[in-house]
């Protein structure tokens, strides 16, 4: 993917605020920034979805909710009910977290089954699948990527940003090689500079999840 303008960069940034101490004032600020810079989405925890959806209504900026965040260690039916609730409240994108322990214990089969259930619950709402690549082997990343793709995921995504390491260029490149060109790859977690974001894009990412979207834009030079 080639990014040649600040507008093109802004259009792939998921402006993300998932801190446990996030206030309503923080949410309002992130929504205002997303509207100003024309970011792809504002990504928040489920309870903040109604406020974000109201702030962004009528704009091209999407309302994105995380599901099973940050560990993914909840039953599929609970995640499905989360999806149903956030989409009813106005979420137009959903970022689900897989169960890493399940993947490591029994393989990618149950991951694919869960993605299929949540994709059905999403309907037309875009679904990203978060892997936590820093905790996985290359073989596990490949297996999870193939399972998510086969189950109908719209994106595979590197990280929650809540473990010891976020996205890496190597993981993004591996995911892109594995899923091919027809579904998205999102780099998220630990991306703090324009240079880092551009490296992820060069490796094959076509979304950037970051809490530092405004700082990235101010650093951008095209």
N, CA, C and O of each residue as an XYZ file, in Angstrom:
888
protein
N       0.848     -1.197      0.000
C       0.000      0.000      0.000
C       0.879      1.240      0.000
O       1.846      1.321      0.757
N       0.548      2.195     -0.840
C       1.330      3.426     -0.940
C       0.545      4.591     -0.334
O      -0.615      4.823     -0.676
N       1.207      5.321      0.576
C       0.610      6.510      1.187
C       1.412      7.715      0.727
O       2.609      7.805      0.998
N       0.765      8.639      0.035
C       1.501      9.760     -0.556
C       0.982     11.123     -0.115
O       1.432     12.152     -0.620
N       0.044     11.137      0.820
C      -0.474     12.417      1.293
C      -0.936     12.278      2.733
O      -1.219     11.175      3.202
N      -1.012     13.408      3.432
C      -1.486     13.385      4.813
C      -2.943     12.940      4.876
O      -3.344     12.273      5.830
N      -3.739     13.302      3.872
C      -5.151     12.889      3.866
C      -5.267     11.376      3.744
O      -6.118     10.763      4.389
N      -4.417     10.774      2.920
C      -4.447      9.318      2.760
C      -4.031      8.616      4.048
O      -4.578      7.568      4.391
N      -3.068      9.188      4.759
C      -2.669      8.600      6.044
C      -3.802      8.715      7.059
O      -4.139      7.736      7.724
N      -4.386      9.887      7.182
C      -5.484     10.080      8.141
C      -6.615      9.094      7.892
O      -7.239      8.616      8.839
N      -6.882      8.787      6.636
C      -8.011      7.942      6.259
C      -7.846      6.485      6.670
O      -8.798      5.710      6.566
N      -6.643      6.087      7.141
C      -6.463      4.698      7.586
C      -6.149      4.611      9.082
O      -5.790      3.539      9.570
N      -6.277      5.712      9.811
C      -5.971      5.705     11.242
C      -7.233      5.432     12.058
O      -8.240      6.127     11.930
N      -7.150      4.398     12.901
C      -8.182      4.153     13.904
C      -7.745      4.880     15.176
O      -6.820      4.443     15.860
N      -8.406      5.976     15.484
C      -8.054      6.833     16.627
C      -8.569      6.134     17.886
O      -9.777      6.079     18.117
N      -7.656      5.601     18.698
C      -7.987      4.584     19.684
C      -7.780      5.085     21.105
O      -6.708      5.585     21.445
N      -8.817      4.948     21.937
C      -8.698      5.298     23.350
C      -9.386      4.210     24.177
O     -10.613      4.146     24.256
N      -8.561      3.359     24.790
C      -9.051      2.179     25.495
C      -8.558      2.111     26.940
O      -8.709      1.082     27.598
N      -7.973      3.197     27.433
C      -7.459      3.205     28.803
C      -8.596      2.983     29.803
O      -9.712      3.450     29.575
N      -8.329      2.279     30.904
C      -9.392      2.069     31.892
C      -9.854      3.340     32.578
O     -10.961      3.384     33.114
N      -9.013      4.389     32.570
C      -9.393      5.647     33.219
C      -9.942      6.685     32.235
O      -9.977      7.877     32.540
N     -10.368      6.230     31.063
C     -10.923      7.141     30.057
C     -12.188      7.822     30.573
O     -13.089      7.166     31.096
N     -12.243      9.129     30.421
C     -13.405      9.903     30.860
C     -14.268     10.303     29.667
O     -13.872     10.143     28.512
N     -15.452     10.826     29.970
C     -16.309     11.337     28.899
C     -15.632     12.492     28.174
O     -15.774     12.628     26.958
N     -14.899     13.321     28.905
C     -14.180     14.425     28.266
C     -13.121     13.895     27.304
O     -12.915     14.475     26.238
N     -12.444     12.796     27.665
C     -11.462     12.184     26.764
C     -12.137     11.699     25.487
O     -11.629     11.912     24.386
N     -13.280     11.050     25.643
C     -14.016     10.548     24.480
C     -14.410     11.694     23.559
O     -14.245     11.604     22.343
N     -14.931     12.771     24.139
C     -15.335     13.917     23.339
C     -14.145     14.513     22.590
O     -14.275     14.911     21.432
N     -12.991     14.575     23.247
C     -11.796     15.109     22.597
C     -11.377     14.234     21.414
O     -11.063     14.750     20.341
N     -11.371     12.908     21.608
C     -10.956     12.010     20.532
C     -11.915     12.085     19.351
O     -11.487     12.029     18.198
N     -13.204     12.212     19.630
C     -14.173     12.341     18.539
C     -13.957     13.651     17.773
O     -14.010     13.671     16.543
N     -13.715     14.731     18.498
C     -13.464     16.020     17.833
C     -12.207     15.941     16.979
O     -12.178     16.468     15.867
N     -11.171     15.288     17.488
C      -9.925     15.150     16.719
C     -10.147     14.299     15.478
O      -9.630     14.613     14.405
N     -10.910     13.228     15.619
C     -11.177     12.361     14.468
C     -11.945     13.093     13.383
O     -11.682     12.910     12.194
N     -12.888     13.917     13.791
C     -13.639     14.711     12.817
C     -12.748     15.761     12.158
O     -12.843     15.998     10.953
N     -11.894     16.379     12.945
C     -11.000     17.404     12.408
C     -10.028     16.826     11.383
O      -9.838     17.389     10.304
N      -9.417     15.698     11.734
C      -8.385     15.115     10.873
C      -8.937     14.142      9.846
O      -8.213     13.718      8.945
N     -10.224     13.777      9.970
C     -10.872     12.823      9.061
C     -10.231     11.435      9.154
O      -9.863     10.826      8.150
N     -10.112     10.960     10.398
C      -9.588      9.623     10.629
C     -10.605      8.571     10.181
O     -11.772      8.876      9.936
N     -10.127      7.314     10.081
C     -11.013      6.222      9.668
C     -12.076      5.954     10.715
O     -13.252      5.794     10.387
N     -11.660      5.902     11.989
C     -12.613      5.549     13.043
C     -12.136      6.078     14.390
O     -10.995      6.511     14.546
N     -13.047      6.029     15.356
C     -12.706      6.171     16.769
C     -13.006      4.831     17.416
O     -14.127      4.329     17.336
N     -11.987      4.247     18.066
C     -12.110      2.914     18.645
C     -12.129      3.012     20.165
O     -11.201      3.546     20.772
N     -13.202      2.490     20.780
C     -13.404      2.625     22.228
C     -13.949      1.321     22.809
O     -14.318      0.403     22.076
N     -13.991      1.259     24.132
C     -14.628      0.153     24.823
C     -16.151      0.228     24.665
O     -16.698      1.301     24.412
N     -16.834     -0.916     24.815
C     -18.270     -0.956     24.522
C     -19.118      0.103     25.230
O     -20.004      0.686     24.605
N     -18.872      0.363     26.505
C     -19.719      1.323     27.214
C     -19.667      2.727     26.622
O     -20.578      3.526     26.840
N     -18.621      3.028     25.883
C     -18.481      4.364     25.295
C     -19.071      4.472     23.885
O     -19.070      5.548     23.286
N     -19.571      3.358     23.364
C     -20.087      3.373     21.995
C     -21.257      4.347     21.802
O     -21.241      5.093     20.822
N     -22.259      4.384     22.671
C     -23.360      5.329     22.424
C     -22.877      6.773     22.315
O     -23.364      7.523     21.468
N     -21.931      7.171     23.155
C     -21.442      8.552     23.123
C     -20.681      8.830     21.820
O     -20.849      9.886     21.210
N     -19.855      7.885     21.407
C     -19.089      8.057     20.170
C     -20.017      8.073     18.960
O     -19.880      8.920     18.077
N     -20.954      7.144     18.924
C     -21.883      7.090     17.787
C     -22.655      8.389     17.646
O     -22.872      8.861     16.530
N     -23.072      8.969     18.757
C     -23.792     10.242     18.703
C     -22.900     11.361     18.202
O     -23.339     12.197     17.412
N     -21.650     11.389     18.651
C     -20.734     12.459     18.248
C     -20.365     12.384     16.773
O     -20.142     13.408     16.128
N     -20.302     11.165     16.243
C     -19.842     10.976     14.857
C     -20.992     10.841     13.862
O     -20.758     10.727     12.659
N     -22.208     10.852     14.344
C     -23.369     10.622     13.462
C     -23.379     11.618     12.304
O     -23.219     12.823     12.499
N     -23.569     11.088     11.097
C     -23.613     11.923      9.905
C     -22.262     12.205      9.288
O     -22.187     12.830      8.230
N     -21.179     11.753      9.932
C     -19.833     11.961      9.399
C     -19.321     10.661      8.786
O     -19.900      9.601      9.026
N     -18.238     10.721      7.993
C     -17.664      9.491      7.451
C     -16.801      8.720      8.441
O     -16.370      7.607      8.139
N     -16.539      9.289      9.622
C     -15.716      8.618     10.623
C     -16.531      7.499     11.274
O     -17.651      7.728     11.730
N     -15.966      6.290     11.315
C     -16.670      5.127     11.823
C     -16.569      5.034     13.349
O     -15.617      5.524     13.958
N     -17.568      4.398     13.939
C     -17.589      4.100     15.367
C     -17.175      2.645     15.557
O     -17.848      1.738     15.067
N     -16.068      2.419     16.269
C     -15.498      1.073     16.397
C     -15.466      0.639     17.854
O     -15.057      1.402     18.729
N     -15.900     -0.592     18.110
C     -15.868     -1.150     19.462
C     -14.979     -2.379     19.518
O     -14.960     -3.188     18.590
N     -14.235     -2.513     20.624
C     -13.529     -3.762     20.890
C     -14.484     -4.749     21.551
O     -15.458     -4.361     22.197
N     -14.180     -6.049     21.372
C     -15.010     -7.134     21.898
C     -14.093     -8.160     22.561
O     -13.067     -8.535     21.993
N     -14.459     -8.617     23.765
C     -13.615     -9.576     24.464
C     -12.263     -8.990     24.812
O     -11.258     -9.700     24.849
N     -12.242     -7.715     25.062
C     -10.987     -6.968     25.220
C     -10.595     -6.897     26.697
O     -11.470     -6.753     27.550
N      -9.287     -6.997     27.024
C      -8.159     -7.167     26.111
C      -7.643     -8.599     25.982
O      -6.722     -8.839     25.201
N      -8.206     -9.558     26.724
C      -7.614    -10.893     26.780
C      -8.237    -11.893     25.812
O      -7.600    -12.883     25.454
N      -9.463    -11.650     25.389
C     -10.134    -12.612     24.515
C     -10.626    -13.848     25.233
O     -11.152    -14.760     24.595
N     -10.465    -13.901     26.560
C     -10.727    -15.122     27.317
C     -12.148    -15.156     27.874
O     -12.362    -15.385     29.065
N     -13.110    -14.924     26.989
C     -14.517    -15.026     27.353
C     -15.213    -15.949     26.359
O     -14.755    -16.075     25.223
N     -16.304    -16.596     26.755
C     -16.983    -17.530     25.847
C     -17.492    -16.840     24.588
O     -17.798    -15.648     24.590
N     -17.574    -17.607     23.533
C     -18.039    -17.068     22.251
C     -19.427    -16.442     22.374
O     -19.695    -15.399     21.777
N     -20.306    -17.074     23.145
C     -21.663    -16.537     23.261
C     -21.664    -15.169     23.936
O     -22.478    -14.309     23.598
N     -20.757    -14.964     24.886
C     -20.654    -13.659     25.539
C     -20.149    -12.620     24.537
O     -20.663    -11.503     24.485
N     -19.149    -12.986     23.747
C     -18.648    -12.077     22.718
C     -19.743    -11.754     21.703
O     -19.877    -10.613     21.261
N     -20.525    -12.771     21.340
C     -21.618    -12.538     20.380
C     -22.611    -11.528     20.935
O     -23.063    -10.636     20.217
N     -22.950    -11.668     22.211
C     -23.897    -10.731     22.824
C     -23.297     -9.323     22.898
O     -24.013     -8.333     22.747
N     -22.003     -9.236     23.127
C     -21.336     -7.934     23.078
C     -21.489     -7.314     21.697
O     -21.819     -6.135     21.566
N     -21.244     -8.126     20.661
C     -21.373     -7.630     19.287
C     -22.787     -7.122     19.032
O     -22.974     -6.046     18.465
N     -23.764     -7.888     19.446
C     -25.162     -7.487     19.227
C     -25.466     -6.175     19.940
O     -26.176     -5.327     19.400
N     -24.935     -6.001     21.151
C     -25.207     -4.783     21.906
C     -24.531     -3.576     21.256
O     -25.172     -2.542     21.064
N     -23.247     -3.694     20.917
C     -22.542     -2.515     20.382
C     -23.066     -2.130     19.005
O     -23.130     -0.944     18.681
N     -23.440     -3.108     18.194
C     -23.981     -2.753     16.882
C     -25.349     -2.095     17.025
O     -25.685     -1.185     16.267
N     -26.132     -2.550     17.989
C     -27.423     -1.896     18.246
C     -27.232     -0.466     18.736
O     -28.096      0.384     18.520
N     -26.109     -0.197     19.394
C     -25.817      1.144     19.915
C     -25.120      2.039     18.900
O     -24.861      3.209     19.182
N     -24.815      1.501     17.723
C     -24.262      2.349     16.677
C     -22.865      2.026     16.207
O     -22.317      2.758     15.383
N     -22.259      0.946     16.704
C     -20.926      0.570     16.217
C     -21.002      0.149     14.758
O     -21.865     -0.642     14.376
N     -20.107      0.674     13.954
C     -20.055      0.297     12.544
C     -18.807     -0.501     12.207
O     -18.618     -0.908     11.061
N     -17.947     -0.729     13.210
C     -16.809     -1.634     13.098
C     -16.640     -2.334     14.442
O     -16.918     -1.756     15.492
N     -16.181     -3.583     14.398
C     -15.980     -4.388     15.600
C     -14.590     -5.014     15.548
O     -14.199     -5.598     14.538
N     -13.845     -4.886     16.654
C     -12.516     -5.487     16.771
C     -12.551     -6.538     17.879
O     -12.530     -6.192     19.060
N     -12.605     -7.806     17.510
C     -12.681     -8.892     18.487
C     -11.289     -9.418     18.823
O     -10.398     -9.418     17.974
N     -11.105     -9.869     20.067
C      -9.849    -10.471     20.497
C     -10.030    -11.983     20.577
O     -10.979    -12.468     21.193
N      -9.115    -12.729     19.952
C      -9.196    -14.185     20.029
C      -8.718    -14.669     21.398
O      -8.078    -13.926     22.142
N      -9.033    -15.910     21.714
C      -8.508    -16.562     22.913
C      -7.145    -17.148     22.581
O      -7.051    -18.171     21.904
N      -6.097    -16.503     23.055
C      -4.740    -16.954     22.754
C      -4.483    -18.335     23.345
O      -3.850    -19.180     22.712
N      -4.977    -18.562     24.565
C      -4.787    -19.866     25.193
C      -5.429    -20.984     24.398
O      -4.871    -22.077     24.300
N      -6.606    -20.722     23.822
C      -7.262    -21.728     22.986
C      -6.423    -22.036     21.758
O      -6.226    -23.202     21.416
N      -5.933    -21.010     21.100
C      -5.101    -21.211     19.913
C      -3.888    -22.062     20.251
O      -3.560    -22.994     19.516
N      -3.219    -21.752     21.356
C      -2.014    -22.479     21.725
C      -2.311    -23.902     22.195
O      -1.478    -24.793     22.037
N      -3.483    -24.116     22.767
C      -3.815    -25.433     23.316
C      -4.317    -26.407     22.263
O      -3.878    -27.555     22.208
N      -5.237    -25.943     21.428
C      -5.905    -26.881     20.513
C      -5.848    -26.458     19.046
O      -6.408    -27.142     18.189
N      -5.188    -25.354     18.745
C      -5.070    -24.940     17.362
C      -6.116    -23.929     16.941
O      -6.883    -23.423     17.760
N      -6.133    -23.643     15.649
C      -6.926    -22.534     15.117
C      -8.369    -22.890     14.790
O      -9.154    -22.007     14.443
N      -8.737    -24.168     14.894
C     -10.106    -24.552     14.548
C     -11.160    -23.774     15.316
O     -12.046    -23.183     14.700
N     -11.093    -23.755     16.666
C     -12.088    -22.996     17.429
C     -12.043    -21.491     17.168
O     -13.053    -20.803     17.313
N     -10.870    -20.982     16.783
C     -10.765    -19.556     16.457
C     -11.610    -19.253     15.225
O     -12.369    -18.285     15.202
N     -11.470    -20.085     14.209
C     -12.271    -19.900     13.004
C     -13.761    -20.008     13.284
O     -14.559    -19.240     12.747
N     -14.132    -20.967     14.128
C     -15.551    -21.129     14.474
C     -16.085    -19.886     15.173
O     -17.197    -19.443     14.885
N     -15.300    -19.320     16.093
C     -15.742    -18.122     16.801
C     -15.846    -16.927     15.864
O     -16.811    -16.166     15.935
N     -14.874    -16.758     14.996
C     -14.922    -15.650     14.043
C     -16.174    -15.755     13.181
O     -16.825    -14.745     12.913
N     -16.516    -16.958     12.745
C     -17.713    -17.139     11.915
C     -18.976    -16.724     12.662
O     -19.863    -16.092     12.089
N     -19.053    -17.083     13.945
C     -20.220    -16.708     14.761
C     -20.319    -15.193     14.891
O     -21.395    -14.615     14.740
N     -19.192    -14.562     15.171
C     -19.221    -13.115     15.378
C     -19.424    -12.371     14.065
O     -20.056    -11.314     14.047
N     -18.902    -12.902     12.976
C     -19.153    -12.268     11.675
C     -20.634    -12.326     11.327
O     -21.189    -11.366     10.793
N     -21.272    -13.448     11.628
C     -22.718    -13.545     11.389
C     -23.469    -12.534     12.242
O     -24.435    -11.927     11.781
N     -23.027    -12.350     13.493
C     -23.670    -11.368     14.371
C     -23.432     -9.946     13.881
O     -24.273     -9.070     14.084
N     -22.301     -9.712     13.242
C     -21.977     -8.370     12.737
C     -22.850     -7.960     11.560
O     -23.134     -6.775     11.385
N     -23.278     -8.920     10.754
C     -23.998     -8.554      9.537
C     -23.103     -7.742      8.625
O     -22.038     -8.207      8.217
N     -23.534     -6.518      8.299
C     -22.754     -5.661      7.406
C     -21.651     -4.883      8.133
O     -20.868     -4.173      7.503
N     -21.598     -5.022      9.449
C     -20.581     -4.303     10.222
C     -19.224     -4.971     10.025
O     -19.108     -6.195     10.091
N     -18.210     -4.163      9.786
C     -16.870     -4.673      9.506
C     -16.278     -5.342     10.740
O     -16.406     -4.822     11.849
N     -15.628     -6.495     10.557
C     -15.045     -7.260     11.657
C     -13.531     -7.382     11.500
O     -13.031     -7.877     10.490
N     -12.808     -6.912     12.537
C     -11.358     -7.121     12.620
C     -11.090     -8.147     13.718
O     -11.784     -8.178     14.734
N     -10.081     -8.982     13.505
C      -9.742    -10.049     14.444
C      -8.352     -9.793     15.008
O      -7.370     -9.799     14.267
N      -8.264     -9.566     16.326
C      -7.002     -9.218     16.979
C      -6.339    -10.490     17.507
O      -6.970    -11.290     18.198
N      -5.048    -10.667     17.170
C      -4.320    -11.897     17.501
C      -3.389    -11.799     18.705
O      -3.186    -12.807     19.383
N      -2.820    -10.649     18.999
C      -1.732    -10.501     19.986
C      -0.497    -11.246     19.482
O      -0.031    -12.204     20.099
N       0.019    -10.777     18.340
C       1.079    -11.495     17.635
C       2.362    -11.641     18.446
O       3.115    -12.589     18.224
N       2.632    -10.729     19.381
C       3.858    -10.823     20.173
C       3.877    -12.071     21.046
O       4.944    -12.500     21.484
N       2.717    -12.656     21.302
C       2.631    -13.860     22.129
C       2.552    -15.135     21.300
O       2.420    -16.225     21.857
N       2.632    -15.013     19.976
C       2.444    -16.154     19.089
C       3.706    -16.478     18.297
O       4.537    -15.607     18.039
N       3.829    -17.733     17.923
C       4.864    -18.136     16.976
C       4.413    -17.771     15.563
O       3.241    -17.478     15.331
N       5.349    -17.794     14.633
C       4.986    -17.539     13.240
C       3.934    -18.544     12.768
O       2.991    -18.178     12.067
N       4.098    -19.802     13.150
C       3.151    -20.832     12.728
C       1.753    -20.543     13.279
O       0.758    -20.763     12.590
N       1.677    -20.056     14.508
C       0.380    -19.719     15.099
C      -0.237    -18.505     14.423
O      -1.453    -18.453     14.232
N       0.589    -17.527     14.057
C       0.075    -16.355     13.335
C      -0.509    -16.773     11.998
O      -1.585    -16.317     11.613
N       0.203    -17.642     11.290
C      -0.280    -18.125      9.991
C      -1.591    -18.889     10.167
O      -2.549    -18.658      9.429
N      -1.635    -19.795     11.139
C      -2.840    -20.599     11.345
C      -4.035    -19.725     11.701
O      -5.128    -19.921     11.170
N      -3.833    -18.762     12.599
C      -4.930    -17.879     12.997
C      -5.378    -17.002     11.834
O      -6.574    -16.773     11.652
N      -4.432    -16.515     11.054
C      -4.765    -15.670      9.907
C      -5.600    -16.432      8.893
O      -6.595    -15.911      8.391
N      -5.204    -17.661      8.587
C      -5.947    -18.465      7.619
C      -7.340    -18.803      8.138
O      -8.310    -18.793      7.380
N      -7.438    -19.106      9.448
C      -8.744    -19.424     10.027
C      -9.669    -18.217      9.994
O     -10.848    -18.340      9.662
N      -9.131    -17.047     10.341
C      -9.951    -15.833     10.332
C     -10.412    -15.487      8.921
O     -11.564    -15.108      8.709
N      -9.510    -15.619      7.967
C      -9.867    -15.333      6.571
C     -10.966    -16.273      6.083
O     -11.942    -15.836      5.474
N     -10.801    -17.563      6.355
C     -11.793    -18.542      5.900
C     -13.151    -18.312      6.551
O     -14.184    -18.631      5.962
N     -13.157    -17.763      7.759
C     -14.405    -17.539      8.493
C     -15.088    -16.228      8.138
O     -16.169    -15.935      8.648
N     -14.469    -15.433      7.266
C     -15.125    -14.223      6.791
C     -14.682    -12.926      7.414
O     -15.339    -11.902      7.226
N     -13.569    -12.934      8.164
C     -13.065    -11.688      8.750
C     -12.753    -10.669      7.657
O     -12.319    -11.027      6.562
N     -12.979     -9.410      7.969
C     -12.634     -8.338      7.037
C     -11.190     -7.878      7.208
O     -10.562     -7.418      6.254
N     -10.668     -8.003      8.427
C      -9.293     -7.629      8.745
C      -8.716     -8.632      9.731
O      -9.440     -9.228     10.528
N      -7.400     -8.810      9.664
C      -6.657     -9.406     10.770
C      -5.814     -8.288     11.370
O      -5.316     -7.419     10.654
N      -5.658     -8.321     12.702
C      -5.065     -7.199     13.421
C      -4.022     -7.712     14.406
O      -4.210     -8.761     15.022
N      -2.935     -6.983     14.555
C      -1.789     -7.496     15.293
C      -1.999     -7.611     16.792
O      -1.707     -8.660     17.367
N      -2.500     -6.558     17.450
C      -2.304     -6.463     18.897
C      -3.371     -5.607     19.570
O      -4.040     -4.793     18.933
N      -3.508     -5.817     20.879
C      -4.364     -4.957     21.693
C      -3.620     -3.738     22.211
O      -4.238     -2.716     22.511
N      -2.298     -3.834     22.320
C      -1.514     -2.791     22.968
C      -1.444     -2.972     24.476
O      -0.900     -2.119     25.177
N      -1.993     -4.083     24.985
C      -2.046     -4.306     26.420
C      -1.101     -5.413     26.881
O      -1.214     -5.872     28.017
N      -0.173     -5.854     26.031
C       0.854     -6.795     26.467
C       2.221     -6.137     26.335
O       2.320     -4.940     26.066
N       3.275     -6.930     26.528
C       4.613     -6.339     26.616
C       5.108     -5.763     25.297
O       6.055     -4.977     25.286
N       4.491     -6.136     24.198
C       4.939     -5.652     22.898
C       3.746     -5.569     21.963
O       2.852     -6.415     22.005
N       3.735     -4.551     21.123
C       2.635     -4.386     20.186
C       2.969     -4.921     18.807
O       3.497     -6.023     18.665
N       2.656     -4.132     17.797
C       2.854     -4.547     16.410
C       4.336     -4.601     16.063
O       5.149     -3.871     16.631
N       4.670     -5.474     15.127
C       6.013     -5.503     14.553
C       5.890     -5.550     13.035
O       4.912     -6.063     12.492
N       6.883     -5.016     12.374
C       6.921     -5.047     10.912
C       6.888     -6.495     10.424
O       6.216     -6.811      9.442
N       7.616     -7.367     11.116
C       7.696     -8.766     10.699
C       6.334     -9.450     10.775
O       5.961    -10.199      9.872
N       5.590     -9.192     11.856
C       4.272     -9.808     12.001
C       3.304     -9.292     10.941
O       2.535    -10.064     10.368
N       3.343     -7.990     10.683
C       2.472     -7.414      9.653
C       2.774     -8.033      8.290
O       1.855     -8.407      7.561
N       4.048     -8.142      7.947
C       4.426     -8.719      6.655
C       3.981    -10.174      6.547
O       3.514    -10.609      5.494
N       4.127    -10.923      7.638
C       3.709    -12.329      7.635
C       2.199    -12.443      7.466
O       1.721    -13.286      6.707
N       1.458    -11.612      8.162
C       0.002    -11.643      8.034
C      -0.429    -11.281      6.623
O      -1.329    -11.907      6.065
N       0.209    -10.276      6.047
C      -0.148     -9.882      4.678
C       0.159    -10.998      3.683
O      -0.657    -11.283      2.807
N       1.324    -11.631      3.808
C       1.651    -12.741      2.913
C       0.639    -13.875      3.067
O       0.287    -14.536      2.089
N       0.183    -14.094      4.273
C      -0.714    -15.215      4.549
C      -2.121    -14.977      4.024
O      -2.707    -15.869      3.411
N      -2.671    -13.797      4.251
C      -4.074    -13.562      3.867
C      -4.220    -13.065      2.439
O      -5.322    -13.088      1.892
N      -3.118    -12.610      1.817
C      -3.213    -12.094      0.467
C      -3.771    -10.685      0.417
O      -3.902    -10.034      1.454
N      -4.100    -10.206     -0.771
C      -4.460     -8.792     -0.929
C      -5.919     -8.447     -0.691
O      -6.271     -7.268     -0.671
N      -6.782     -9.449     -0.509
C      -8.213     -9.166     -0.561
C      -8.843     -8.825      0.781
O      -9.964     -8.317      0.808
N      -8.159     -9.088      1.911
C      -8.687     -8.644      3.195
C      -7.657     -7.736      3.857
O      -6.492     -7.701      3.461
N      -8.104     -7.011      4.860
C      -7.243     -5.999      5.459
C      -6.294     -6.564      6.501
O      -6.534     -7.618      7.089
N      -5.200     -5.825      6.711
C      -4.279     -6.076      7.814
C      -4.166     -4.774      8.596
O      -3.886     -3.719      8.027
N      -4.386     -4.857      9.911
C      -4.309     -3.674     10.763
C      -3.151     -3.828     11.727
O      -3.057     -4.827     12.441
N      -2.265     -2.837     11.749
C      -1.163     -2.783     12.711
C      -1.590     -1.906     13.870
O      -1.987     -0.757     13.676
N      -1.510     -2.451     15.085
C      -1.896     -1.674     16.261
C      -1.032     -2.103     17.438
O      -0.515     -3.219     17.483
N      -0.890     -1.182     18.389
C      -0.111     -1.478     19.581
C       1.309     -0.965     19.481
O       2.125     -1.520     18.744
N       1.609      0.093     20.220
C       2.971      0.588     20.304
C       3.434      1.449     19.152
O       4.622      1.763     19.066
N       2.534      1.846     18.257
C       2.920      2.689     17.119
C       2.846      4.145     17.574
O       1.758      4.693     17.750
N       3.998      4.759     17.760
C       4.062      6.062     18.409
C       4.637      7.171     17.531
O       4.715      8.320     17.965
N       5.039      6.845     16.307
C       5.641      7.863     15.458
C       5.225      7.665     14.006
O       4.789      6.587     13.603
N       5.373      8.730     13.242
C       5.091      8.681     11.810
C       5.979      7.649     11.122
O       5.508      6.909     10.257
N       7.240      7.590     11.489
C       8.172      6.644     10.872
C       7.724      5.212     11.132
O       7.751      4.379     10.226
N       7.312      4.920     12.367
C       6.837      3.574     12.679
C       5.574      3.241     11.895
O       5.432      2.125     11.397
N       4.674      4.180     11.783
C       3.443      3.941     11.030
C       3.739      3.651      9.567
O       3.153      2.740      8.982
N       4.636      4.413      8.981
C       4.968      4.208      7.571
C       5.640      2.859      7.350
O       5.440      2.231      6.310
N       6.436      2.407      8.319
C       7.063      1.087      8.208
C       6.004     -0.007      8.203
O       6.118     -0.974      7.449
N       4.981      0.133      9.032
C       3.896     -0.846      9.063
C       3.128     -0.852      7.740
O       2.744     -1.910      7.241
N       2.914      0.320      7.187
C       2.207      0.420      5.907
C       3.025     -0.226      4.798
O       2.483     -0.946      3.960
N       4.325      0.030      4.794
C       5.209     -0.594      3.805
C       5.169     -2.115      3.911
O       5.277     -2.815      2.905
N       5.012     -2.626      5.138
C       4.991     -4.073      5.352
C       3.669     -4.712      4.938
O       3.585     -5.934      4.814
N       2.631     -3.894      4.721
C       1.369     -4.445      4.238
C       0.140     -4.061      5.016
O      -0.952     -4.547      4.719
N       0.284     -3.194      6.015
C      -0.880     -2.779      6.804
C      -1.682     -1.719      6.059
O      -1.111     -0.799      5.473
N      -3.013     -1.851      6.084
C      -3.849     -0.801      5.517
C      -4.798     -0.189      6.532
O      -5.760      0.483      6.159
N      -4.533     -0.417      7.827
C      -5.097      0.355      8.928
C      -4.012      0.489      9.997
O      -3.186     -0.406     10.175
N      -4.026      1.605     10.696
C      -3.114      1.849     11.809
C      -3.944      2.174     13.038
O      -4.651      3.181     13.069
N      -3.859      1.315     14.058
C      -4.553      1.576     15.311
C      -3.599      2.225     16.304
O      -2.576      1.640     16.660
N      -3.928      3.420     16.747
C      -3.022      4.145     17.635
C      -3.776      5.194     18.440
O      -4.778      5.745     17.985
N      -3.281      5.458     19.631
C      -3.817      6.563     20.431
C      -3.116      7.871     20.104
O      -3.464      8.921     20.644
N      -2.130      7.805     19.221
C      -1.307      8.973     18.893
C      -1.547      9.449     17.455
O      -0.630      9.917     16.780
N      -2.793      9.319     17.005
C      -3.099      9.709     15.635
C      -2.783     11.159     15.328
O      -2.240     11.472     14.269
N      -3.124     12.050     16.261
C      -2.865     13.474     16.023
C      -1.370     13.747     15.943
O      -0.921     14.509     15.086
N      -0.593     13.127     16.836
C       0.865     13.308     16.814
C       1.450     12.787     15.508
O       2.350     13.409     14.945
N       0.954     11.657     15.021
C       1.433     11.122     13.744
C       1.172     12.098     12.611
O       2.028     12.320     11.754
N      -0.018     12.678     12.616
C      -0.362     13.618     11.546
C       0.520     14.869     11.606
O       0.919     15.397     10.568
N       0.819     15.334     12.792
C       1.655     16.517     12.916
C       3.108     16.249     12.533
O       3.845     17.166     12.170
N       3.514     14.971     12.620
C       4.862     14.604     12.199
C       4.953     14.359     10.684
O       6.044     14.381     10.114
N       3.816     14.129     10.046
C       3.809     13.671      8.656
C       4.385     14.721      7.725
O       4.087     15.909      7.850
N       5.214     14.273      6.788
C       5.800     15.150      5.785
C       5.664     14.473      4.414
O       6.269     13.431      4.162
N       4.868     15.076      3.546
C       4.668     14.503      2.216
C       5.053     15.550      1.177
O       4.966     15.291     -0.023
